[in-house]
Each structure stands twice: as structure tokens, then as C-alpha cells.
């Protein structure tokens, strides 16, 4: 029996819609990374982009467990003496671009390199409930039905 290897012309990309309201960030990011890579398909081939397109709505309503919302800090340095800066996760989620938190979580779970960047480009994240991808007829994925831990409340 030969090992199956998909060809780029044989790959069919589907569209998925995920509502991030009340969903735990890490669990959302890991599911999305699997869908973007195509590891959920039987025809998965590591060196071919077999992944699907994923649309995430309500990214600003994502849940972080424990005290991560207030205690998790992101640091960067401006390059000047004494130029270390920090922001909390709460500041990022309540800022102008809360969707960047979800995008960064997914990006860090994707492979690094040209193929990973190509697969990551199939992700679309929107802070509110509106999105312009109705014409693609995305399949709705209910994270709460997949596992009860996906939608537990912050506490």
C-alpha cells in the first residue's frame, strides 16, 4: 500500500465560521490552527497547503481563564535607554484592535516559514458579529458543542 500524497490541484478548501463569544482563547486558537493547516482532513499532506479558510467573529468577547486578563503582560523595548514598555491583555482586548489577540494566538501555533505564512493568510478575524464572507457560505462550528471546557467562564 502506497502512502497518499495530495497534489495542490486536488486540494479543496472549505470555509468555516466560528463565533468566539465566551470561548477560551487557547482552545479556540488550537482548533483554528488545525483547520488552517488541514490536519483535520484525511488527505493531509505536510508540505502542501491543505487547509481551509476560517472566519472568526466576536473576537473582542473571547475569554481568558484565571487572572490572565489582568496579570498577563506583554513587553517590548523602544530601543532607547529605559524604554521598556508593557501592556496587559485587558488593555489589548479593550483597545482599538482586539482581533489582534486572537490572530497572534493562532499565529504562534502555526509553523514558521513560507508554507505556514500561506496557511495563516486564510484566517479572517473580526471584532464584532459582522463579516463580509456570506457569499462563501461558511460552515458554522459551535465550539460549545465540541467540548464543554471550550466555553467555561473566566474565573
N, C-alpha and C positions, 0 to 999 in steps of 0.2 A: 504494500500500500504506500502510495506516494504522499508526501506532505503537500497540502494545498497552499498555494501562494497566490494571493489576489493580485490582479493587474489593475492599474489606475482606471482603465476603461470599464472594468467590471464593477467598480465601487458605486453604490447608490447611497447618496446622503439624504437622510430624513431630517425633519425639523421637530424639535421638542420645545415645549413651553413649560417653564417651572415658575410657580408663584413662591417667592422667598419669604412671604409674610409668616412670621412665627417659626421659621425653620432655623435650626442650628447651623452656624456658618461653616464649620469644618465638614459636617456631613453633607451639606449642600455642595461644597467645593469638590469633595471627593467624588460624588456622583456625577457632577458636571465634567470633571476631568476624564472619567471613564467614558462618558458619552462622546466627548470631543476626540478622544483617541480612537474610539471604535472598539474598545476591548469587550463591549457587551455583545458584539456580533460574532457569529460562528466563523465568518470569513476574515477575522482579524489577522493582519499581516504587519509585523513590527516596522518595516521600512516603507510602508505605503500609508497615505492618509486615508484611512477607512472611516473616519469619524463623521458624526452628524453635526448639524447646526443646532445650537442651543440658545434660546431666548429666555432671559431671567427678568421677571418683573417684580416690583415692590422690593428692590434691593435695600432701600432705606429701613425696612422693617425686619431685617434679619436679626436673629437672636444670638447673643453670646452667653455661654453658661458661666456660672461663678461670678467673680469680680472682674472678668476680663474687660468689660465695657469701661470701667473706671481705672483699673490698675495697669492694663497693658499699655505700654508706651512705645512709641516709635522715635528713634533718634536719628539725627543727621547732623553733619557739620558743614558750616558755610565756607570753610577754608580760611577764615580769619581767626586770630587768637581769641579764645573764649567764645567761639562761635558755635558751640554745641546747642542744638535746639531739640525740643521734644514735643510730641503731641500724643494725646490719649486716643484710644479707639472711639470713645464717646464724641470727642471733638471731630474726628473724621466722619463719623456717621451722621452727625448733625450739621456738617458743613455743606458746601455747595455741591460736592461730588461724592455722595455716599456710595455710589455704584463702584467706585474705585476700590473699596474694601473687598467686595466680592470678587472683582476682577483680579486683584492681587493674590487673594487666597487661591483662586483657581490656577493662576499663572505659576505659582510656586509648586503646584502639584503636577505640572506638565513637564515633559522632557525638555532639556535645554538644547538648542540647536535649530537648524533650518526647518526640520520637519515639525518640531514642537511649536515653533512660531506660526507655521502654516495652519496647524490644527487649532491653535489658540485664536486665530483670526476668525474662526467660525462661531465665536461667542459674542452675544449681544446682551448687554445688561442695561436695564432702565430703572431709575429710582422709583417711579410711580407705576400705576397699573396700565398705562397706555403704551402701546408699541406699534410700529408700522409694518409688522410682518404677518398680518392676517391673510394676505394673498397666498402665502406659502402653506397655509392650513397646518400649523404645528400641532403635534400630538401633545395633550396636556398630561404632565406627570405630577401626580399627587404625592408629595413627599411624606405626608402623614400616614397614608395607607401603606407605604413601603415598610416603615418601621416606626413604632410609637416613640422611640427616642429621638427621631428626627425633628419633632415639633415640641419638645419639652420646653417649659418656660424658664427664663433666666431666674436665677435664684441665689 
